[in-house]
Amino acid sequence: MLKAHALIFFGPPGAGKGTQAHALSVAFGIPHISTGEMLREAVRLETPLGLAAKDRMESGELVSDEIVSGIAAERLARPDCEDGFILDGFPRTIGQADFLERLLREQGRGDPLVIYIRVASCVLMKRLSGRRTCPICGTIYNIYFEPPRVDEVCDIDGAALTVRADDGEAAIRQRLDSYEMMTRPLLDYYKVRQQLVEVEGDRAPAEVASDISELVSREMASTA
């Protein structure tokens, strides 16, 4: 049990953040909460904050820290978060981080444990630019790490594999640069508070998952 701790996952596009957060969620029986899913659910349920977020998104504006933080607070108040949770994509700004810090202390959860999955840029480029998807069955391949048996053809149904529009090299570099610019202040924020741990992500997913699980277990035991 995590004793009501909050885990925050950071990592650049292609680091495997979602994969690792899901694995940890299954291992510890706590919810994996992504910002995108959280916002979409609030909009779908037409909560007051969800409708406010929808208005911002439809007008092309950024959803404010106040709205995102409010939606996060509502999600974290649910019973399934009582024994801990994993945040993926929240906080994104210092303002959101400050809000989360206050919220956790008010709820008696203590400080979060922030896990940063570090991956070399050359590996990220291969992971992202090598990604191929079957338009029929949705199977995902990587021409460098998990290629299909026949080049650019799905093993399952023989369909020609497709490349996402944002998986071109120029688009990938822009995404990585944007992530670095947006995330660096948050990494420094948590590093100063001694709440940040780094995990080497240039390895097989199972190895990374094993290290993260051990790290979290050890950290939770030390604060029990």
Secondary structure, DSSP 8 states (H G I E B T S, - for coil): --SS-EEEEE--TTS-HHHHHHHHHHHHT--EEEHHHHHHHHHHHT-HHHHHHHHHHHTT----HHHHHHHHHHHHTSGGGTT-EEEES---SHHHHHHHHHHHHHTT----EEEEEE--HHHHHHHHHTEEE-TTT--EEETTTB--SBTTB-TTT--B-B--GGGSHHHHHHHHHHHHHHHHHHHHHHHHTT-EEEEE-SS-HHHHHHHHHHHHHHHHHHT-
